[in-house]
Structures are given as C-alpha cells and as structure tokens.
Amino acid sequence: MLVDAFSVSSPAVKYEGNTITTDYIYRSNEARVDNGRVTVFPKETKFTFRTNTKVPKMGLMIVGLGGNNGSTVYAGTLANKNKMRWNTKEGEKEANYFGSITQCSTIPLGTDPVSGEEIFVPLKGMLPMVDPNDLVISGWDISDLDLAESMKRAQVLDYDLQRQLYPMMQGVKPLPGLYVPSFIAANQEGRANNTIQGNLKEALEKIRSDIRTFKSKNGLDTVVVLWSANTERFAEILKGVNDTEENLLKSINENHSEVSPSTIYAVASILEGCTYINGSPQNTFVPGVVELAVKKNVNIAGDDFKSGQTKMKSVLVDFLIGAGIKPVSIVSYNHLGNNDGKNLSAPEQFKSKEISKSNVVDDMVASNRILYKEGEHPDHVVVIKYVPYVKDSKRALDEYTSEIFMGGHNTISMHNTCEDSLLASPIIYDLAILGELMSRITYKTEEMQNFESFNPVLSILSYLCKAPLVPTGTPVINALFKQRANIENVLKACVGISPDSNMNLEYTTKFPSLSKKMQNL
C-alpha cells in the first residue's frame, strides 16, 4: 500500500512547531585486530536528530544552463508545473519525474499487523522537501542562446513538447559564464560568445554578485549551485597554489593558470553560503576548496552524475562479487553525439571521465579477499567515442568476463541505450533537493552540548555520483544498494523509524505482536 504521509508514535519522537526531534540508537560493529586475532565489539551510540521542517523557497543556479542538461531541467520543470501532454508516434505522453528517487521511488515504513501488507511512502514523503515544480531556475553559460533555442539545439525532447514549451522559454537567457580555454576542449571555442570578462578575481566577484542578485530578485531563502557544464581537464594539485584554502584564495587573486572555472564557481558558492554540487568528473574540489567548505560549514557534493553505464556497473559487479563470482575483465565502450561527447573527444577531458568511470568497482573488489589477493584488480578499460549522428542517445556496450567454478568462465555482454539528458536531469533535481534538505538536519550525541550539521562533504549523495566525494578518512562506497540504503536509513533515523533489517522475523518466527493479532482474526 502506498500512502502520502504518516506520523510516528514513539516517546523518542517529538513534533514541535517546525521541527522533528528524534532520539536514535545507532548500532555498529567495531572489529579489532590484535596479533592476528579479530574480536568484534557491537556498539551503540545515542544520537539526537533535529530536522527543520519548514521548506524554503529555493533557487537552482546551473553552470551550463544552455546545455542539454540545463535546458532539459528547465523545460522539465515547466512541463510538470503546467501538467503538459504531448503527442508522439507511440501516442500521448504526460509530464513526469521518472528517474528521480525523491519524486518516484518509495521507502517501506513497516507492515500492517492485521492485513500483513507492507506500507510504502514516496521518498519525498519521509521529510518535507522542496517540490521541483517550485524551483526557481537560472544559471550561466558560455553560449548566448536563449533556452528555447538551446532546447531546440539539444534535440532531447519530443517535437510536440518543444512546440508547447518554446514560447515559455523564449527570451530566457543564461548569465555570462566563465571561459578558460585551457580547461576544456578547443572544439568548444565556437560556442563561447557569452563570457565573463576580466581576471579570476573579477570573475569570482561577478559570480558572487550574480548569486546575490538572483537570490534577492526572486525573494529566495536559499540557493543551490550545480555544475552541469563541460568536463574540464584535471587541475594539477600544487603546493602553494590550491593545497589549502589560504593558498587557493591567494592564487585566485594572482590569476594563477591552474585554477579552473569550476573551482571558481565552487569558491563563489561557498563564500555566498550556497551548497555547491559538481556534476562533472574533473577535480573541482581541490584540497583548498574542501578546506574552505569545512571552515565555512557549507555543503559540497560530487563528482559526476551517475546515470547510465556506471550505475549498471555498480549493480552488476556488486552482484557478481556478492555471489562469489570473480570478474576478471570489464570492458566498457561508449559512443555519443551531444556536446558532452564532442568535448570528451579531446584527450585531457576524456582522462577526467576515464578516472571517474574506472574507480567504481574498487570498494567491491577490496571487500572480498577470497576472490582477489591484495593488489589484484580486474582489467578495466573505458572507451568513449564521439559520433555526432546519435546526438543525445548514448550507446553503452559492456563486456564482463568472470572466473567461475573449477576454472570455468562466464561472459555477460550488455547493450544500453541511454537517453543521456533524460537520465541526468532527474538526478540534478535529486542532488539539489537532497542537498538542500541536508542543510536543515542537525544532530548531537551524548558528548555534545549543541546541535551541529553533518559534515559538509555530503557523502550521503554518493548514490547519484560516479566518483563520490567523501570526508577525509571516510571509505568510498560505490555499491549502489549500499548507497541507496544510506539515504533511506538517514531519513528513517530523522523521523524515528528503525532501518529495514530484511530479516522478516515477523513471518519466520513466533513474532509476538503479529502472531497475537493474527490469532484474533
């Protein structure tokens, strides 16, 4: 059964005005190694979570607003807000948010003891969240096309829908974007006719001013800034340049050539107190940016939207290794024809993408030393080719070769046609909405006097990113179902519900409350 709303009846849960406060026992296991002997110590830590339930008026500023993703997000919000319908050769379609976990996935709440039916709620019903229909959207782009023409250029949406949206998007132009030719492919120069002038320091101040103006003009409570522009080459991590917050700010003032545009947008957002999300694979979050975000306690998240091939890989490799099967060769081939593919045809930009795609299996391999010796790893190759004709309809072909019982081999071949922007756009909504929500959740333990925010490096958003950014010293989790459980269980803790153990003891044992009620039926 699906329900829209619920309340929790528990002495550990308090509803007071615009807050929900829960006392929560976090159970974990500490495994200590001493002279080769492992002893496991079950631990209990008492947390108190407090969530501000007042949903703010939120703005979303997209870097790359005129690109395929940016124009599709803007169009998608309009189409859903206006409940649009359009005709295709398959029949009439209607606007939806399919592909968004906040809008179109569910979470189990528990089991009705009378009917035995499991009750579900939409993920967006767990805690009050921003409705994507209510987002105020703006942003920057190095191309001066208005969003109607950008949508037309992208060739993502059906013609009849474009026809209806065109008048609504006509004249909506992106703000000038920061263009540094050395960081993106030379083939992007022809689009760069709408650029911020001046040095990096001036660009930083201009972007900060744009954020403030957008926030003030629209009466916004909060703004999230999200990079959906071209993949940049990796920036070198240089001592004295970007290794600390102080050095990074100094390097910006000195117009240093190794400070990337995406890093400038990140710094501007952090200084304005705005959550910043990196949807591309480059290393925007150099050490100086992370240090600045932690110092200012401003949320950051990334890297690289996880939408198609990599999402499948994080599921399939987790399944194979979990089944005791040993993947020994993973070969991933892609071709696409949108501007992302054009930019990635340059070697330095491809290298950024290759790194984000290649590391996705590392934690799963490291979890099983029965299959893999220390230092052993599957052969893993990633190829991306630019084929203009296929446009936004990316093709992904994967071959997984595994060793199985008694020296045998198993090969799985997969073909995946990914409508690139139609898969990425719902992820953009989710990153923005969950990123904002996390700014309203605080916690304390018994040792703490005051409530504090979560670490500003939002590892909880790993489910949505190919190369998850995590706090220093935190293990990187790529297994998709663990990432999804992380989001679900944090939300459950904030409303005072136990995590789902999947033990099903209600049905496999003489479970007191259920068996007693069933006997009375």
Steps between C-alpha positions, in 0.01 A plus 500: 500500500625848411423790735583868464572585864547341841588577860711305747359412842799465732634666816823546304331728243383857563311724259540862610410789269730483199724225637509124536736377773585133535712302742668223305724210595762444229630144508832416338776243533864567578736221389838523673807309382752397765786263412299357212192440709182692422251590772170667413353752744135595435457872574205722576517877462213725599425776250242774511394625156317826447348591164364840406182414312440844351560465126682804362441682174795365306696608196711273282783658302643270234843552349437395141134607504490512119636147458298185446459431873432859601237568234336162567478565875346843438256353246415205724402725787277708274339191346422346839385826655256552211396131486586487132399226258643446151468265209764255378489218248433264794203707618441773756753555778474703820760680707658303784812480716587137422864434586492719810538310827347786700189518282450147366653248742351365822618400847343225715355627828400171657240223486133528589457228772139434398527466124869408489536757221819703475447878505708729278545875479662704220854597594389865482241419768759401760583862586374829355699569182504763229261418215685514166199685356578783743867538404608839370763421238773715350870462426794569277618388157779597262245484213251786465212295355175545690356187656242447226773482237722297737220245538460491121877458451515217756239287316416317823125554538223395260405760240142551620622567853766740373232682302295560815800597714668728247300819579557450875877466459550761229702796621624319814875546466781365715737732679849530349719205601867472587703374204863390539598327173780294654256299713256379234537369146601741225189393307286699748637836392222551244234497774680749724325829417357577846795519736600678819774753432798571723732296718412221745456736794254709298323188379463378859342828606271502196372149575445590866308809389290288261404267786408788732296676230314180407421428864382853575303554178299181549456524877678169556587345835778284360691429178672183380766534228563199276763444231356334188741659254782346298739251654827676576847352500635412843665788682845431639515494879785739571650589834451869564229527232188297582607277789346719773215747525743788555719406205202450271353843575846651449534319166163634386614853585818438301306356201689172516462287186434177692176621662211359299166668423310232695716575804418871467127420498547274803688766696242765407216275616669413828577864576132579436390215729350297214521122463718415198467176300745384235328297229809442286807280560775760533670564836315821582536424869872555537616490865462877535132487402422219743681685780302817423168311499576336835612831651185680380279195570350515151392177332680365193436181303617314187647379275342420162135406451446123521227429247557209262794268439674565832179448697456161333864415572467579870203262517638215290849484654350514850270210404779290347746542787220452753417172326861378535570551129827667400484771229843505332434726201263795464499677165270801456449672167286811442415717206288814511438802282405788728728785601622301800629237258660767283685647798604153621659426162797705622753280689536709817124528551453128431761424767280667763204285396710183483614547859146550634369195310790269580500524881141387542583135584786557745315463831315189380828332397663594831206345691586144390856378558381143435462591134770766471847504654636824640575729206309285251238673290292419189625631166279805451492699177276797414463635143295805394452603136327801347241406235296813413210316337377331819478838677374463862418130459818353647587137432680304768637151436651300784667161525555338840718188503513307827669189636252246634505150650792268416677728253193584295417839356181701473457797265216750524457745211268795540370769264351808660346787305506798735299813424776696666328820612170329580689279745719780641229763551309313775833449677554877494166550676591237760845642570359849547201391711693262728793743521259766630332257740833410660550866593187473722609188693714527814610248760675457831630208705506467877848655506385814312328798657378662176350376177727498196459444128621186325847522351466747211648245258171328421595135451128417541460608135742228378209308346468776240871540416751289307799605711358579845662779698535396865647661813869442563557153647158371396481182289362550148193284437407433136264202543166647391271330750720602794487858372120487470471350850712787635244756381203293615637424846609858575149619412351227720723602791379858464138393545568233765454181295734202522700408190364206301698189604341280229492213755120455465475362854133605502434209267766241585470496879227516765520877491298619804297795374422360156417141607268617779300723270486242225356247748215740579392531137 
